[in-house]
Amino acid sequence: MPWNSTPSASATKNTPTPPTLPTPKSTPPSPQAYTWRKENRGFTNITLYEGRVSRMITRHKKELAELQAERRAAEDLARTEAELLLRQSVMRGETLRDDQPFVIECAGQGCLIPASLRAPGETPVYGFVFSPTNLLAAINRKAALASARFYEKNGWNPNIPYTEDPKLSIISVKPLPKAA
């Protein structure tokens, strides 16, 4: 029999007692309960806010990935141009110095060259900066990989000469002595 129904006189002996609820005098309610009671509307919107924030984060991650892909493509193009300019400098016999890096300009806000590499008062330049040392290392690595792929394709036979693109091992960033 439910506790809130009116029992007959014979059933009162076997009727369970109703549950007792705490009164304000017996147990003080927790501060969380007060907060929940007063700020009920704010808590009901939490899932709405979480959904909005989640969508914003997803959108910003997508934009960031697009910007990074665009910057990587621009950097790859600039690196290729810098390697060509380095090879031309080597061909002409110019002195390569790390304090005179190759600056390749590009269009776009993601390509701003740091102020430390610009002269004071110079207008901002958008592009990439490559040191001759790093470019030489990249060129030599590409040449070594091309050689390895060639020999792998030919069954690692050392009798077949690889003559396509020699490494620039004779070049260093220090000034070379002039020939007599």
N, C-alpha and C positions, 0 to 999 in steps of 0.2 A: 504494500500500500504506500503511495507517495506520502511524503511527510507533510505536504501542505493541504491535504484533503481533511475534511472533518471526520474523525473516526466515530464509530458507534461506541457505545459504552462497553461492549464486550471486547472490542478490538484494541482498546487503549493499553492493555497490559503487554501485548506483543508488538506494538508499533515502535519502530526505531525513532530515536530522538532526532530532531532536525539538526543539521550542521550549524555550529555556532560561528558566526562571523566576528572578526576582531572589531572591537569598538575603538574609537579614538583614544579612550583612556587606557586600554589594555596594551596595544602595540602601536607605536607611531608608524605611519606609512613612510616608505622610503622616499628620498628626494627624487628618485627616478619616477615614481608614481605621480608626484606633484608635477614634475616637468611634463610627463606624458599627458596629464590632464590639461595643463595650461597651454602647451605648445603642440597640440594634436595636429593642427593643420600643417605645420612645418614638417612633421615627421611623415605625413602621408605623401608629401611631395618628394621625398628622398629618392624614390625609384625614378620619378620623372627627371630629376636633376642628374641622376647617375646615367640615365640614357642619353641626355643631352651632352654631358661631358664625354661619354664614350664615343658618340658620333663625332664630336669635335676632335678628339684625339685621333680617331681613324682618319678623318679628313686631313689633319695636319701631317700625319705620318705619310700619307699618299703624296701630299705636296712636297714633303722633304725628300722622299724617294725620287720624285721627278726632278727636283733641283739637283740632287746628287748625281743622277744619271746624266743630266745636261752638263754639269761641271766636269764629270769624268770624261765625257766625249770631247769637251773643249780642251781639257788637259792633255788627252792623248794626241789631239791634233797639234797642239802647241809643242808637245815633246817631239813629235815627228819633225816639225819645222826647226826646232832647236838642234836636233841631231843633224839635219841637213846643213844648217849654218856652221855647226862644229866641224863637220867633214870638209866644208868649203874652207874654213879657217886653217885646217890641217893641210889641205891641198896648197894653199897659198903660203904656207910656212909661217903663219902668224903665231905670236906668243900667246899661249893660253894661261890665264890667271884666274884663280878662284874669286878674287876680289872684283873681277869684271864679269859677272854672270851674263848669261844670255836671257834677255827679257823679250818675251813674245806677248804682244798685245792681243786681246780678244774683246769681243763685245759681250756685255752682260755684267750685272752687278756682282755675281759670284766670283769675279776674276780680279778683284781689287788687289793691287800690289801693296804690301805693307809699307807704312811710312818710313820705317827704318832703312829701306832700300831706295828711297827717293831723296832728292836734294831738298833742303829746307825751303819751303815756299813753293815747291813744284806742285803743279796740279795733279790730282790723283790719276793714276794710270791703271787701266784694267788689263790684266794679263797674268802671265806666269813667269817665274824666275827659275832658271836652271843653272846649276854650277857646272863648269867643265868637267870636274872630277866625277860627278854623278852621271853626266851624259856619257863620258868615256866608259864608265863601268857598265852602263846599260847597253851601249853599242857592243862592247866586248862580250857581254853575256849573250846578246842576241846572236852574235857571230859564233860563239861556242855552241849554242843550242842548234843553230843551223848546221854546223859541222857534225854534231852528234846525230842529228836526224838523217843527214846524208849517209853517214857510215852505217847507221841502223838499217836504212833502206837497202844498202848494198851488202848486207850480211857481215858487217864489221870487218870488211876486207881492207887492210891498210895499203894494199898495192894499188888501189884506185885512188888517185889524188883528188882532194877537195880544193877547188880553185875559185870558188864563187865570190865570197866576201871575206877577205882576210880581216883578222882582228887588228885593232889599232894599238897594238902592244908597244910600238916604238914611240908612241906619243905619251908624254906626261904633262902635267900641268905646270911643271917647273920650266923655266926657259931652257931651250936646247942650246948647246954650244954651236956657234957658227962654224961652218965648214971653212977650211983654209983655202 
